[in-house]
Amino acid sequence: MLKNKLAVLAGAAAAISLLAGCGGDAEAGGGGPKLALDAALPTTVPDGVKIVVGDPATQKALELSGQIDKVSKFVQFANLSGGPQTTEAFRAKALDLGSVAEIPSIHATWTGLKVKNVAAKYRQDALNHPVYQLGIAPGVQVKTLEDLRGKKIAYSPGQAQGALILKVLQKAGLTKEDVKLVELPSTGDVYPTALAAKQVEVAPIGGVAIKRYLTKYGKDGGTTIQHGIRDDAGHLYTQTSSLEDSGKAAAIRAYVAAWAVAQVWIDTHPKEWIEGYYVKDQGLTAADGQWLVDNAGHPDISADWSEGIKRQQETIDLLAKETKNDPIKAEDLFDLRFQTVATDAIKAAAK
């Protein structure tokens, strides 16, 4: 377990070190006077401004769609994403903007970082298009959430998978004391491997790992069950210090607009996305790519964040109780100045 944790930290440190070596210091490349967090967002990116963005999937979508020139003048991409890596990069002042799920902005705030979500994406018909399923180890009998009582469950605090497990236990009427939480990093194939080895009996697995787990271990009795909880939140988030730089704030606004159009392109060009990203970039098969596209359904990008903020508050309240952290207001984690930036860009691109 310790070896896995050290590997995750080492990977994050290596990515951050690489950024620094490439001139990826997020303190550099700003422009213009300090901007108040309630001031109108500037709409013109000054010459010379650079922001460092950890959003590899959108980078590839912009390249495949021929839209990369819209951001290449002011964006330096970093090959990292997800909570642990982006949080460490923020602390190292090596990143301005990261692509994450629901939990990182909450966890970052509890660890002293001042951050804001500036874009929000969900899934249409989200309960039928979950990000994760609960993987069940071969030979273990779990058919319903109530069957989780007494089971060894993989748990990753500070990440979406860890929060999902707490929500699942709450839905099942169970507490942490009713199960055995086994702390493991949710990177790579750690969870499927732990299930196969029966290091854990239950683990949230997502993406193509679901299909591969069932293909590889289904014959031995490995299964998955649905958890019936919304787990589809996706955000771009940034440190408030970047938003207080008027030049960077303009660049972040422009990137959010490009990001939104890229999400629509992915949705409307599934064949190109499967071939260009899943097959050529990620090394998956076309069948795996098609499964991922089908499983994800269609994006939901709204000009009204109120429902998403409400769900995030429910997550915060649960996590605060379970982790003994102070409650925070979900609305404070969102920069509402960006609420219509994505949808306005989508509408403009459709004309």
C-alpha positions, 0 to 999 in steps of 0.5 A: 500500500505504501509503495503504491502511495509513493509511486503516485506521489513520485509521478506527480512530482516528476510531472511538476518537475518536468513543467518547471524544466519547461518554463511552466512556472504558473507565476510567470506569464501574467499581464495587467493589473490585479483583478478583484474577484468580483470584477467583470472578466476581461475579454481580451488576452494581452500579448505575452500572457501564458497560462499552464493548463492540465487538460490532456483530453481537451488538448487532443480534441482541440488538435483533432478539430483544428481549433488548437490555434484558438488557444496556442498563443496563450496556453502551455499544456501540461500532461497531467490531470486529476486531483492529486497531480493538479493539487501538487502542481498548484502548490508548486506554482506550476499550474493555472488550470486543471481538469478534475471531478467533483472532489479536488476543489473541496479537498484543496480548500480544506488543505489551505489552497484558494481555488475556484471552479470555472467550468462545469460539465455533467452527463445527460441521463447521468444515472444511466451513464455513470462514470463508475461501477462497483467492481466485485471480486471473483467469488464475492457475493454482492448483489445489492448495496446492503450486501456491502456490510462487512466487505473490504472496500477500496477507498481513496480519500480526497478523490472522487472514488473515495467520496463515492464510497461514502455516498454508497454507504450512506445510501445503503444505510451503512457506516464506515464501521460496518465495512473495512475500508482499505486505503489504496490510490485509485490510479491505473489498474490498482483497483482491478488488480486489487480485486483480482487478488482479493486484496479488496472485495469491492472497488469503484472502477471506471472507464474502460477498466469496467469492460476490461475487468469483466472481460478478464475476470468475469469467467472467474466470477468477477462482476460489477453492480450499479451504485445508482448515485450521480457521479458525473461532475467534471470541472475546470478549476484554478487558484484564485491567484490566477484569477486575480491576474487580469491577463490570466483571468482573460486567458482562462475565460478564453480557454473555458470558451474553447473547452466548451466548443471542444466538448461539443465536437467530441460529442458530435464526432465520435468516430474521429474522437475514437480513432484520434484519441482513444486508439492513436493517443491512448492505445485502446482498441476501437471497440474499447473506444466505442464502449467509452463513447456509448457509456459516457452518453452526451455532455450536459453543459448549462448556463445555470450551475445551481443544481450542480452547486446543490449536489456539491453542497450535499457532497461537502456536508457528507465529507465534512461529517465523515472526515471531521473537516469544517463545512464550507459553502459550495457556492464559494467554490464556483466563480459565477462570473464564468457561469455563461461563458461555456454556453455562450461559446457553444451558441456562437460556434453554432451560428 
